[in-house]
Amino acid sequence: MKSQVVALAVSMLFLPSALAKTPTLPPSCGPVKPAIRIQTSKHNHPPIPLAPGAATLVFVQRIPVCLGCSADRVGVTRIGMDGSWVGGNKGNSYFAVTVAPGEHHVCAYWDTFELSGEDKLWLTDVTAQPGHTYYYKVEVLPDWQQRQPMLRLKALQPDEANLLISGSSFATVEHKKP
């Protein structure tokens, strides 16, 4: 009897992960798997890329302390565009990507298992013009009605973006092999 109780208790530890479904993301995002690894550097701040005939999108992230979130996933977001992941942020960081002119569908996805659905996803469109730079702030805000945080992507003016970038780490992404 004692061994059955222990076996039941051990199996209950794995029940939440067994019940967790892989989320279905909108087409503007990328596939949920494989996962990505985000590295940040306070000391390596390369210039924001400006390619002839292209536009630049810069994503600056500000994530405050998230009560109730696991420490290893706080502040990890992926940015997808037109169906693939183009980068990501961890903590207070930024990255930039160059894109061809035209309409692009952008997805910000908070990579945390603590939340589900709309609270961890934000979608927007941008019509990129050649030679232009577009700045976005990725942030987590409290949602007092649902009593949990929610992700938001907000367009920024260049001065505000440069101020935030000056206090940020530079983020790079490594795609993990499946």
C-alpha positions as CSV (number, residue, x, y, z in Angstrom):
1,M,0.0,0.0,0.0
2,K,2.8,2.4,0.9
3,S,4.5,1.8,-2.5
4,Q,1.3,2.5,-4.3
5,V,0.9,5.8,-2.5
6,V,4.5,6.8,-3.4
7,A,3.9,5.8,-7.0
8,L,0.7,7.8,-7.2
9,A,2.5,10.9,-5.6
10,V,5.4,10.6,-8.1
11,S,3.0,10.3,-11.1
12,M,1.1,13.4,-9.9
13,L,4.4,15.4,-10.2
14,F,4.4,14.8,-14.0
15,L,0.7,15.2,-14.6
16,P,0.8,19.0,-15.3
17,S,3.4,18.5,-18.0
18,A,1.5,15.6,-19.5
19,L,-1.7,17.6,-19.7
20,A,0.0,20.7,-21.1
21,K,-0.7,21.2,-24.8
22,T,1.7,22.7,-27.3
23,P,0.1,26.0,-28.1
24,T,-1.0,26.8,-31.6
25,L,0.4,30.2,-32.6
26,P,-0.8,32.5,-35.4
27,P,0.9,32.3,-38.8
28,S,3.0,35.5,-38.2
29,C,4.8,33.7,-35.4
30,G,7.2,30.8,-35.9
31,P,6.7,27.2,-34.8
32,V,6.7,26.6,-31.1
33,K,9.4,24.0,-31.4
34,P,12.4,24.0,-31.6
35,A,13.1,26.3,-28.7
36,I,15.5,29.1,-28.9
37,R,18.3,30.1,-26.5
38,I,18.8,33.8,-25.9
39,Q,22.2,35.2,-24.8
40,T,22.6,38.8,-23.7
41,S,25.7,41.0,-23.4
42,K,26.0,44.3,-21.5
43,H,29.3,45.0,-23.2
44,N,28.7,44.1,-26.8
45,H,26.6,46.8,-28.4
46,P,27.0,46.6,-32.2
47,P,25.6,49.5,-34.3
48,I,22.0,49.1,-35.4
49,P,22.1,47.7,-38.9
50,L,21.1,49.9,-41.8
51,A,21.0,48.0,-45.1
52,P,20.6,49.9,-48.4
53,G,17.0,49.4,-49.7
54,A,15.9,47.8,-46.5
55,A,14.1,48.8,-43.3
56,T,15.3,48.1,-39.7
57,L,13.1,47.0,-36.9
58,V,14.4,47.3,-33.3
59,F,12.8,45.5,-30.4
60,V,13.6,46.9,-26.9
61,Q,12.3,44.9,-24.0
62,R,11.4,46.0,-20.4
63,I,10.2,43.2,-18.1
64,P,9.7,44.0,-14.4
65,V,9.6,41.4,-11.7
66,C,6.8,38.9,-12.4
67,L,5.4,37.6,-9.1
68,G,4.5,34.0,-9.5
69,C,6.6,33.4,-12.6
70,S,9.4,30.9,-12.7
71,A,12.9,32.6,-12.4
72,D,14.3,30.9,-15.5
73,R,11.5,32.1,-17.8
74,V,10.9,35.6,-16.6
75,G,11.5,38.1,-19.4
76,V,12.0,35.6,-22.3
77,T,10.2,36.7,-25.4
78,R,10.4,35.6,-29.0
79,I,9.7,37.9,-31.9
80,G,8.4,36.3,-35.1
81,M,7.8,37.9,-38.4
82,D,5.9,36.5,-41.4
83,G,6.0,32.9,-40.1
84,S,9.5,32.5,-38.6
85,W,11.4,33.7,-35.5
86,V,13.7,36.6,-36.2
87,G,15.0,37.1,-32.7
88,G,14.2,37.3,-29.0
89,N,14.9,39.2,-25.8
90,K,15.7,38.1,-22.3
91,G,15.3,40.6,-19.4
92,N,16.0,44.2,-20.3
93,S,17.6,43.8,-23.7
94,Y,17.2,44.7,-27.4
95,F,18.0,43.4,-30.9
96,A,17.5,44.7,-34.4
97,V,16.6,43.0,-37.7
98,T,16.6,44.3,-41.3
99,V,13.6,43.5,-43.5
100,A,12.6,44.1,-47.1
101,P,10.3,46.9,-47.8
102,G,6.6,46.1,-47.6
103,E,4.0,44.7,-45.3
104,H,5.2,42.4,-42.4
105,H,3.2,40.6,-39.8
106,V,4.9,40.7,-36.4
107,C,4.3,38.4,-33.4
108,A,5.6,38.9,-29.8
109,Y,5.4,35.7,-27.8
110,W,6.2,35.5,-24.1
111,D,7.8,32.1,-23.7
112,T,6.4,31.1,-20.3
113,F,4.2,28.2,-19.2
114,E,2.6,30.2,-16.4
115,L,0.2,32.0,-18.7
116,S,-1.9,30.8,-21.7
117,G,-3.6,32.4,-24.6
118,E,-3.9,36.0,-25.3
119,D,-1.9,37.2,-22.3
120,K,1.4,35.9,-23.7
121,L,0.9,37.0,-27.3
122,W,0.8,40.3,-29.1
123,L,0.4,40.8,-32.9
124,T,0.9,43.9,-35.1
125,D,1.6,44.8,-38.7
126,V,4.2,47.1,-40.1
127,T,4.5,48.5,-43.6
128,A,8.3,48.9,-43.8
129,Q,9.7,51.7,-45.9
130,P,13.3,51.5,-47.3
131,G,15.8,53.5,-45.2
132,H,13.4,53.8,-42.2
133,T,13.9,52.4,-38.7
134,Y,11.0,51.2,-36.6
135,Y,11.2,50.8,-32.8
136,Y,9.0,48.6,-30.6
137,K,8.9,48.2,-26.9
138,V,8.2,44.7,-25.6
139,E,6.8,44.9,-22.0
140,V,4.8,42.9,-19.5
141,L,2.1,44.8,-17.7
142,P,-0.2,43.9,-14.8
143,D,-3.7,42.9,-15.8
144,W,-5.6,43.7,-12.7
145,Q,-8.9,42.3,-13.9
146,Q,-7.4,38.8,-14.5
147,R,-4.8,39.2,-11.7
148,Q,-1.9,38.1,-13.9
149,P,0.6,39.8,-16.2
150,M,0.1,40.3,-19.9
151,L,2.5,41.0,-22.8
152,R,2.3,44.1,-24.9
153,L,4.2,45.4,-28.0
154,K,4.2,49.2,-28.4
155,A,5.6,51.4,-31.1
156,L,8.2,53.9,-29.8
157,Q,9.6,57.2,-30.9
158,P,13.4,57.1,-31.7
159,D,14.4,59.3,-28.7
160,E,12.6,57.1,-26.2
161,A,13.9,53.9,-27.9
162,N,17.5,55.2,-27.8
163,L,17.2,56.0,-24.1
164,L,15.9,52.4,-23.4
165,I,18.6,50.9,-25.6
166,S,21.4,52.8,-23.7
167,G,20.4,50.9,-20.5
168,S,19.9,47.5,-22.2
169,S,21.9,44.4,-23.0
170,F,22.2,43.3,-26.6
171,A,20.4,40.0,-27.3
172,T,21.4,37.3,-29.7
173,V,19.5,34.1,-30.5
174,E,20.6,30.6,-31.1
175,H,18.1,28.1,-32.5
176,K,18.2,24.8,-30.6
177,K,18.2,21.7,-32.6
178,P,15.1,19.6,-32.3
